[in-house]
């Protein structure tokens, strides 16, 4: 069943046409594809960055600068070419409380500390622990994120300047029609030509129709003005007034205690989302590794962003999917996306503000369709019930709470389910040997199976000598040691002798370190073939 789950996931996202061979060269055609893919991503980044800035309660430029700087730095030194990073909603929802209570300067300080924590995680190679995320959790993650991306687009169907009023009548029908047209172009164009990325063509055609015919629909400019200058260095620490009329964050321990909890949460969420996106993009493009490098890149980008007036960020699965499906495979696409975004801010804001939101919503809806693991709906009845439950649970928690909580919950539930199944595997086969009774124990001996292990023995009716054979078992933790002691104590009470055999080297070391085992190393220096446990003396000897 586990293989079926993995195969289903791989079949959903593995497309040969998306892969870039290591031998592929940067031909003019490839560079053109990368640049056009970057342009498409940059256009999709604008409303997202602005919207997430509003969620965090900061100026739109704070989100746009973060999208530019985080996107540029991670594109240059990140662990996976093709990934796109920027300001994200998962981080914005955590930032809003900090900004409301202490102001935007404390946010900048928090982003700096968040980045330092992420760099530390990368240096310590903690990114490898993303391997512990099971595939059912991964499926729930992409499903939940697809739903979150879909729900995030619903805000674009509200009246400009009035968050409580939905579009209605002709405005709503026109919006839906343009969204549908964009999706139709993205779906149909690749069947005709691959000269231009389909999402870019969809945005261009719909924007051209709206401008040419003067169609009255919400545009990027209705959200906020994106006009600004180049980001400049800004130290959030100190006294006095900072950016946007808020006070700077004093460089004191008091400030540290204020920002540290937020920094830890933001660092964790950012790394989890980034590393899961790294794995997903890696499956699509046939790339491996890079987790620690991505942690360092994310951290470095956030440290720099915090000193340049940005709200920080992490990998963006939606924009990463747009990039990969538009042909972006190298670092050029990510770099181009960041530079195009800066160009929009500095010199082309008036043009970008004319783009209808319907076109960008259509692009994101296609991302939703491509991101959602549709095959997971078919395999829910074929995989183990626990895996199916984890998929649904992670999806629901991602939508209701956030990605980090969902992944942690999913991993915990999967671990507990594994522990329960492993505990149920403990059993023993008995046989007579030299006047004694041998228990051939099979299965791991750990906290989950310790009670079951104790129940295996018929202490009252067993002979004077009992041999416990561990050739097909492993002693894993302290609970296992206590279980062995409990069994030995029961036999001791009846004056019977217990002998342990075929403990693996690591199990033997565990018993020794715990003080339960004393062995003359000369007897068996390389591998303890058997160990006697005298319940009366408490001394174990090699055989």
C-alpha positions, 0 to 999 in steps of 0.5 A: 500500500505504501508503494501504491501511495508513493507511485500515485504521488510520483505519477501525479507530478512526474512529467518527462517534459518538465525535466532539465538534463544536466547536459542541457545548455543555455541556448538562446531558446532556453534563455528566452524561455527562462526570461518569459517564465520569470516575467510571468512569475513576476506578474503573479507576484505583485498582487500576492505580495500586496495582499500579504502586506495588507494581511500583515498590516504593513505598507504594500512596498514592505511586501514588494521589497520582500518579494524582490530581495528574498526572491533574488537571493534565494534564486542565486544561492538557493538549494533548488533552481526553479524555486520561487520565494517571496512574501507569503501568507503563512508568514503574514498571519503570524506577523500581524499581531507583532506589527499591531502591538509593536510596529513595523520596525519590530517586524524588521528586527524579527525578520533579521533574527528569523534569518539568523535562526534559519542560517543556523539550521542550515549550518547544522544540517537540520534540513535533512529532517524534512525526510521524516515527513511521510508521503501522506503528509506531503499529499495532505500538504499539497491538497491543503495548500491548493485549497488555501491558494484558491480561497486566497483568490476569493478576496479579488471578487470583492468590491475595490475599497470595500472588503465587506461587499462582493462583486455582483451583477455585470461586474461579477459576470465580467470578472468570471468571464475573464477568469474563465478566458484566462484559464482557457488560454492557459489550457489550450495554448500549449496544444498549439505552441510553446513559443510563449508561456501559456500563463503569460499569454493569458495575462497579456490577452486578457489585459489587452482586451480590458484596456482596449475595450475599457472593461470596468473590472478590478485591476492591480491598481485598485488594490494599492499603488506599487510605485516606489524606489530602490530599496535602501539600507535601513537599520531597524535597531536604535532609538527614534523614528523609523520607516512609516512613522513608527519607532525603532526597536531598541537593541536591548534584551527586552526587545529580544524577548519580544521578537524571539518567539515570533522569530522562532515560529516564523523561522520554522514555518518558513523552513518547513514550507520552503523544504516541502516546496523544494521536495515537490519541485525536485520531484517535478524536475528530477533534482535531489538534495540541497536542503541545507543550502536552501536553509542557508539561502532562506536565512541569508535572504531574510537577514538582508531583507530585514535590513532593507525594509522587507517583511521577509518570506519563504518559498512560494509553492504557487509561483514555483509551480507557475515557473516550472510549468512555464519552462523555468528550470534554472536560476535565470528564471528566479533572478529574472522574476525578481528583477522584473518585479523591481522594474515594475516597482521603479519604472513600470508601476503605471502599466502593471496597475492596469492589469486586471485581477481576473487574469492573475486569478485565472493563473492562480486557479490553474495553479490550484488545479495543477497543485491539488493531488487529484489521484489522492482522492482515488487512492483513499480507499486503497491505502491503509486507513491511517494514511488516508486519515493523515491525508485528510487531517493535514489537508484540513489543518492546513486550511484551518490553521497553517502549514507548519501546524499541519505538518507537525500534526501529520508527522506526529500522527504518522509516528504514533500510527507506526509505533502502534503497528510496530508494537503489535508485531512483538511476539515470541516462538518458544522451544525446549533446549538443554533442559531450559526454555528458549523464547525467540523474540521477534519485533522491536522492543521499545516503549510501545511494545514493552508491555506486550513483551512482558506478557509473552512470558509464562513465568510461573510454569517455565523451567529453572533456565529461561533463554531470551533470544534477541536475534530477530529483535532490537532493544531500542530505548529505556522502556525496553530495558525496564521491560527486561528488568521487569521480566528478570525480577519476576523470574528472580522471585521464583528463583529462576535464571534468565539468559540473554542471547544475540543482542546486537552491538548497539543494543549491547552498548545501550544496556552497558551505558544504562548500567544494566550490563557488565561484560568482560570485553576480552570474552567477545570484543567485536560482537556479543554472541550471547549474554547471561543475566544472573538475576541474583548477582545482577551481572551479565557475562559474555558467552 
